[in-house]
Amino acid sequence: MSMLLTLLRHAKAVSARGQQDDFDRELELAGRHDAERVAQRLCARGRIPDIMLTSPAARALETARVFVTVLGTPMLLEDERLYLASSETLLEVVRERGGDARHLMIVGHNPGMSEFADKLSANVALGSLPTASAYTLRFDIETWSQLDWRSGVMLEFDHPR
């Protein structure tokens, strides 16, 4: 049985202003448009996740909400561990929270998302994921608890540019 995992790096955010906390940075208008474009292309290809897990940081949550709206994803769940998560933490979250989803989407931050993508892929090293990019891998596993390094095959990589 195969399962899909789409890793989505949040869209372009505004720079921190004054004493603003990094966690509270929202999307730039251009970032919002980039997220909408990538979401529309995923929708056109039928890449609609069953569950989306997101960092609760403003820029990730806003990106996730754009995708939920465009894709019609039935479930959006926040997980505080996804904020600036390492690849090891991302693996732990997917194993624990993937549930029965056949297609799971994670919305998070670099550098952890890029490292996670590279460690999961058996065949491709992407380097750094650009903002608002979506990287989908296929895994021949029965449950998310079986997810392991170098076990994914890249299906597609989509980005705004």
C-alpha positions as CSV (number, residue, x, y, z in Angstrom):
1,M,0.0,0.0,0.0
2,S,1.3,3.4,-0.8
3,M,0.9,6.6,1.2
4,L,1.7,10.2,0.2
5,L,3.4,12.9,2.3
6,T,3.5,16.5,1.0
7,L,6.0,18.8,2.7
8,L,5.0,22.4,2.4
9,R,7.3,25.2,3.4
10,H,5.4,28.3,4.5
11,A,5.0,31.2,2.0
12,K,7.1,34.3,2.1
13,A,6.6,36.3,5.3
14,V,7.2,39.9,6.3
15,S,10.4,40.7,8.1
16,A,10.2,41.1,11.8
17,R,9.4,44.7,12.8
18,G,10.8,46.3,16.0
19,Q,10.1,44.0,18.9
20,Q,7.8,41.6,16.9
21,D,8.4,38.0,17.8
22,D,9.4,35.7,14.9
23,F,6.4,33.5,15.7
24,D,4.0,36.3,14.9
25,R,5.3,37.2,11.4
26,E,2.5,37.1,8.8
27,L,2.7,36.5,5.1
28,E,3.6,39.2,2.6
29,L,0.9,39.8,-0.1
30,A,3.2,38.2,-2.6
31,G,3.6,35.2,-0.3
32,R,-0.2,34.7,-0.1
33,H,-0.4,34.8,-3.9
34,D,2.4,32.3,-4.2
35,A,0.6,29.9,-1.8
36,E,-2.6,30.3,-3.8
37,R,-0.9,29.5,-7.1
38,V,0.8,26.3,-5.8
39,A,-2.4,25.2,-4.0
40,Q,-4.4,25.6,-7.2
41,R,-1.9,23.5,-9.2
42,L,-1.9,20.8,-6.6
43,C,-5.7,20.8,-6.7
44,A,-5.7,20.5,-10.5
45,R,-3.5,17.4,-10.2
46,G,-5.8,15.9,-7.5
47,R,-3.1,16.2,-4.7
48,I,-5.5,16.8,-1.9
49,P,-4.4,15.6,1.5
50,D,-6.7,14.0,4.0
51,I,-5.1,15.8,6.9
52,M,-2.9,18.8,7.2
53,L,-0.6,19.3,10.2
54,T,0.8,22.8,10.6
55,S,3.1,24.8,12.8
56,P,1.0,27.3,14.8
57,A,3.4,30.2,13.8
58,A,1.4,32.9,12.0
59,R,3.1,32.5,8.6
60,A,2.7,28.7,8.6
61,L,-0.9,28.8,9.8
62,E,-1.8,31.4,7.2
63,T,-0.2,29.4,4.5
64,A,-2.0,26.3,5.7
65,R,-5.4,28.1,5.7
66,V,-4.8,29.2,2.1
67,F,-4.2,25.5,1.1
68,V,-7.2,24.3,3.1
69,T,-9.5,26.8,1.3
70,V,-8.2,26.0,-2.2
71,L,-7.9,22.2,-1.7
72,G,-10.9,21.7,0.5
73,T,-8.8,19.7,3.0
74,P,-11.1,18.3,5.6
75,M,-8.8,18.5,8.6
76,L,-6.3,21.1,9.7
77,L,-4.4,20.4,13.0
78,E,-1.8,22.5,14.7
79,D,1.2,21.0,16.5
80,E,3.5,23.3,18.4
81,R,6.4,20.9,17.8
82,L,6.4,21.9,14.1
83,Y,7.6,25.4,14.9
84,L,11.2,25.5,13.7
85,A,11.3,21.7,14.1
86,S,14.3,19.6,13.3
87,S,14.0,16.7,10.9
88,E,14.0,14.2,13.8
89,T,11.1,16.1,15.4
90,L,9.2,16.2,12.1
91,L,9.6,12.4,11.7
92,E,8.3,11.9,15.3
93,V,5.2,14.2,14.6
94,V,4.4,12.4,11.3
95,R,4.7,9.0,13.0
96,E,2.4,10.1,15.9
97,R,-0.1,12.3,14.2
98,G,-0.5,10.8,10.7
99,G,-3.4,8.7,11.8
100,D,-5.4,7.0,9.0
101,A,-4.5,9.6,6.3
102,R,-3.4,8.1,3.0
103,H,-2.1,11.6,2.0
104,L,-0.7,13.8,4.8
105,M,0.5,17.4,4.4
106,I,2.9,19.1,6.8
107,V,3.4,22.9,6.8
108,G,6.6,24.1,8.5
109,H,9.8,26.0,8.4
110,N,13.4,25.7,7.1
111,P,15.9,24.5,7.7
112,G,14.1,21.5,9.2
113,M,11.7,21.0,6.3
114,S,14.5,20.8,3.8
115,E,16.6,18.5,5.9
116,F,13.5,16.3,6.5
117,A,12.8,16.1,2.7
118,D,16.4,15.1,1.9
119,K,16.5,12.5,4.7
120,L,13.2,10.9,3.6
121,S,14.0,10.8,-0.1
122,A,15.6,7.6,-1.5
123,N,16.3,9.2,-4.8
124,V,16.5,13.0,-4.8
125,A,18.3,15.6,-2.8
126,L,16.6,19.0,-3.2
127,G,18.7,21.2,-1.1
128,S,16.8,24.1,0.4
129,L,13.0,24.2,-0.2
130,P,11.9,27.6,-1.5
131,T,9.0,29.4,0.3
132,A,5.6,28.2,-0.7
133,S,7.1,25.0,-2.3
134,A,5.4,21.6,-2.0
135,Y,7.4,18.4,-2.2
136,T,5.4,15.2,-2.4
137,L,6.8,11.8,-1.7
138,R,5.3,8.3,-2.0
139,F,6.0,5.6,0.6
140,D,5.3,1.9,0.5
141,I,4.1,1.6,4.1
142,E,0.9,0.5,5.9
143,T,1.0,3.1,8.6
144,W,2.8,6.4,9.3
145,S,4.5,4.7,12.3
146,Q,6.6,2.8,9.8
147,L,7.9,6.0,8.1
148,D,11.7,5.9,8.0
149,W,14.7,7.7,6.4
150,R,15.5,7.1,2.7
151,S,12.2,5.3,2.1
152,G,10.4,7.9,0.0
153,V,10.2,8.3,-3.8
154,M,9.7,11.8,-5.1
155,L,6.4,12.2,-7.0
156,E,6.5,15.9,-7.6
157,F,8.0,19.2,-6.6
158,D,6.1,22.4,-7.1
159,H,7.1,25.9,-6.3
160,P,5.9,29.4,-7.1
161,R,8.7,30.4,-9.6
